[in-house]
Amino acid sequence: MSRVSHLPGRSYGRAGGSLGGSASWAANADVAAVGRGGEVRTGQVLDAVAHRPGGPTVLHDLRIPISGINANIDHALVSGRTVYLIDTKVWRPAFYWTLGGQTRRGLERFRPAEKKTMQLAYNGIAAYLKNQRAVVATPVVVIWPSSRRGTLRTWALSIPGARPMIGPRFERWVAARARSRPADPAVVHALHQLLIPVPSRHARRRAA
C-alpha cells in the first residue's frame, strides 16, 4: 500500500480537445479559441496536481451520460471514490451578481450564468457511478478573466448546482487536494468510457 500511495495520479483526455474540431457552440472562431484557452489553463492546474506522488486522477472532456444532452463536462478530478466535476468559463472582467435566480454582469442580464448544465452533469454522473459507490461532490465552475483590464468579481454570483470560483481561488482549491487519495480504479474506468475522442488533425483541417 505504501508504494501505491507514492505513485503519481494519471491524466486522461486533452483539455479543450473537442473544441478543436468545431466552434458551432460559439459566436465565432475567436470566441471558441478563448474558451479553449480557458480549458487548457484549467487543465494545466489540474494536471500539475495529478502528476504529484499520491495525487488524484484527472479526466478532461467527458460527455454527460444523459440521452439527448449534447453538453460536455470539461474536467473531472477523482480522489478515492470522490468525483469533482469542473467546468471552465472565460468571462469579461466585471461584477457578476445573482438575485432572484437572475444573473447580471454589471447592470445587463447575463443568461450564460443561469444555465443548468452543471446540475444535469451532477445528476447524470451520480446516477452513472451508482454501482461504483462514488461520491459526486458539488460541481465547480472556474472563471478566468478574458482580459487583464478591470477586475473579475463573483462574490455575489450564483450558478445553478455549482460553486463559482475565480482562477486564483481555484488554484488554491486544487492545491489543497495535492495530497488527496489516489483515484479508485473502478471509478476511473467508468469515467474513462465517457471521454470524448479528440478530433484528428485531418478532421480539424476539414472543419477549418
C-alpha positions in Angstrom: 0.0 0.0 0.0 2.8 2.4 0.8 4.3 2.0 -2.7 0.9 2.7 -4.4 0.4 5.9 -2.4 3.7 7.3 -3.7 2.8 6.7 -7.4 1.6 9.8 -9.3 -2.0 10.1 -10.4 -3.0 9.9 -14.1 -4.4 12.4 -16.6 -6.7 11.2 -19.5 -8.0 13.1 -22.4 -6.9 16.6 -23.5 -8.3 19.8 -22.0 -10.3 21.7 -24.7 -9.7 18.8 -27.1 -13.2 18.6 -28.5 -13.2 22.3 -29.2 -10.6 21.9 -31.9 -13.0 20.3 -34.3 -15.9 22.7 -34.2 -16.8 26.2 -33.0 -20.5 25.8 -33.6 -21.3 26.5 -29.9 -19.6 29.9 -30.1 -20.4 33.2 -31.7 -17.3 32.9 -33.8 -13.9 31.3 -34.1 -12.2 33.9 -31.8 -14.7 33.2 -29.0 -14.1 29.5 -29.4 -10.3 30.0 -29.2 -10.7 32.0 -26.0 -12.9 29.3 -24.5 -10.4 26.6 -25.4 -7.6 28.6 -23.9 -9.5 28.7 -20.6 -10.0 25.0 -20.6 -6.3 24.5 -21.3 -5.4 26.8 -18.4 -7.7 24.9 -16.0 -6.3 21.6 -17.3 -2.7 22.7 -16.6 -3.6 23.4 -13.0 -5.3 20.0 -12.6 -2.6 18.0 -14.4 0.1 19.5 -12.2 -1.7 18.1 -9.1 -2.4 14.8 -10.7 1.3 14.2 -11.6 2.4 14.6 -8.0 3.2 11.4 -5.9 0.0 10.1 -4.5 -2.1 12.6 -6.5 -5.6 12.2 -7.8 -6.5 11.3 -11.4 -7.9 13.9 -13.8 -10.0 13.3 -16.9 -10.7 16.0 -19.5 -13.7 16.4 -21.8 -16.4 13.9 -20.8 -19.9 13.5 -22.2 -22.8 13.8 -19.8 -24.4 10.3 -19.7 -28.0 11.5 -20.3 -29.8 10.8 -23.5 -30.4 13.9 -25.6 -27.9 16.1 -23.8 -25.0 17.3 -26.0 -23.2 19.4 -23.4 -19.9 18.1 -22.1 -18.1 18.1 -18.7 -14.8 20.0 -19.1 -12.9 18.2 -16.4 -13.3 15.6 -13.6 -10.9 15.1 -10.7 -11.1 11.8 -8.9 -9.7 11.3 -5.4 -10.5 7.9 -3.9 -14.2 7.4 -4.7 -14.9 11.2 -4.6 -15.5 12.9 -8.0 -15.3 16.6 -8.6 -16.8 17.9 -11.8 -15.3 21.1 -13.1 -16.4 23.5 -15.8 -14.4 26.4 -17.2 -15.6 29.8 -18.3 -13.7 32.8 -19.7 -15.7 36.0 -18.9 -15.1 39.7 -19.3 -13.9 41.4 -16.1 -16.9 42.8 -14.4 -19.1 42.5 -11.3 -21.3 39.4 -11.6 -24.3 39.1 -9.3 -27.4 37.0 -8.9 -30.7 37.9 -7.4 -34.0 36.0 -7.6 -32.5 33.5 -10.0 -31.4 36.1 -12.5 -27.7 37.0 -13.0 -26.4 40.3 -14.3 -23.0 41.5 -15.4 -23.0 45.0 -14.1 -26.5 46.1 -15.0 -27.0 43.9 -18.0 -28.7 40.5 -17.8 -26.2 37.7 -18.2 -28.0 34.5 -19.1 -25.0 32.2 -19.6 -24.6 32.0 -15.8 -28.2 30.8 -15.4 -27.7 27.6 -17.5 -28.3 24.4 -15.5 -25.6 22.4 -17.3 -23.8 21.5 -14.1 -26.9 20.4 -12.4 -27.5 18.0 -15.3 -23.9 16.9 -15.2 -24.1 16.2 -11.4 -27.3 14.2 -11.8 -26.0 12.2 -14.8 -22.7 11.3 -13.3 -24.1 10.5 -9.8 -26.6 8.0 -11.5 -23.9 6.6 -13.8 -21.5 5.9 -10.9 -24.0 4.4 -8.6 -22.6 0.9 -8.8 -19.1 2.2 -8.1 -20.4 3.8 -4.8 -18.8 7.0 -5.9 -19.5 10.3 -4.1 -20.0 13.2 -6.5 -19.2 16.5 -4.9 -20.9 19.8 -5.7 -19.5 20.8 -9.1 -17.1 23.7 -9.5 -17.2 26.4 -12.2 -13.8 28.1 -12.5 -13.9 31.6 -14.2 -10.9 33.2 -15.8 -10.9 36.8 -17.0 -10.8 37.4 -20.7 -8.7 40.5 -20.2 -6.2 42.0 -17.7 -8.2 45.2 -17.8 -10.6 45.5 -14.9 -11.5 43.2 -12.1 -13.5 40.0 -12.2 -15.8 39.9 -9.1 -18.1 36.9 -8.4 -18.7 37.0 -4.7 -22.4 37.7 -5.3 -22.7 35.2 -8.2 -24.8 32.0 -8.0 -24.7 29.3 -10.7 -27.3 26.5 -10.6 -25.9 23.4 -9.0 -22.3 24.6 -8.8 -19.8 26.6 -6.8 -18.3 29.5 -8.9 -14.6 30.3 -8.3 -12.3 32.8 -9.9 -8.9 31.5 -11.2 -6.7 32.2 -8.1 -9.2 30.7 -5.7 -9.5 27.7 -7.9 -5.7 27.2 -7.9 -5.7 27.3 -4.1 -8.7 24.8 -4.0 -6.8 22.4 -6.3 -3.6 22.8 -4.3 -5.4 21.7 -1.1 -6.1 18.4 -2.9 -2.5 17.9 -3.9 -2.1 15.1 -1.3 -5.6 13.6 -1.8 -6.0 9.9 -2.1 -5.2 8.0 -5.4 -8.2 7.5 -7.5 -10.3 4.4 -7.2 -9.6 2.3 -10.4 -13.2 1.3 -10.9 -14.4 4.9 -10.8 -11.7 6.0 -13.2 -12.5 3.1 -15.6 -16.2 4.0 -15.6 -15.5 7.7 -16.3 -12.9 6.7 -19.0 -15.8 5.4 -21.0 -17.3 8.9 -21.2 -14.2 10.5 -22.7 -14.9 12.5 -25.9 -12.5 11.5 -28.7 -10.1 14.3 -29.7 -10.6 15.2 -33.3 -7.8 14.1 -35.6 -5.6 16.7 -37.3 -7.3 15.8 -40.6 -10.8 16.4 -39.1 -9.6 19.7 -37.7 -8.3 20.8 -41.1 -11.6 19.9 -42.8 -13.5 21.8 -40.1 -11.4 24.9 -40.7 
